[in-house]
Amino acid sequence: MLKPILLVEDNPHDLELTLIALSKSQLANEVVIVRDGAEALDYLHRGGEYAERTVGNPAVILLDLKLPKVDGLEVLKNIRTSEALRSVPVVMLTSSKEEQDVVRSYELGANAYVVKPVDFTEFVRAIADLGVFWAVLNEPPPGSRRYIKPK
């Protein structure tokens, strides 16, 4: 089964642009959208409205830094301290270029830190490249299942 991409984004404009960019990369992965850090944690830990979701982790988490309820750094910290989640790739996808945010993200175990480009074309290219890399090209950790296209 193809693993989903978890997109954690509260800004409607950035959400729409990210979805357009992911669709342009022609990935077959489902994109699961959550709009705050608490909802992201519910999804990842199969709690709340996600208690009945299919077991398994996403192929990658695209995580905004500045989120309502629980911020992105707290979500990242939770992911990296969870035995079941710590190997899931997390890409911080944010508009913050602040050095402290970059440093703290990497200290907490982010796999990548991408500043959202202002230019639409650059943004689409950056997101499409991210999607292809993490969902298709990246070799997942042992024990993870990768989708194999039927011949």
Summary of the structure (lengths in Angstrom):
residues: 151
radius of gyration: 14.5
end to end distance: 15.0
largest distance: 47.3
contacts: 439
relative contact order: 0.20
helix: 41%
strand: 14%
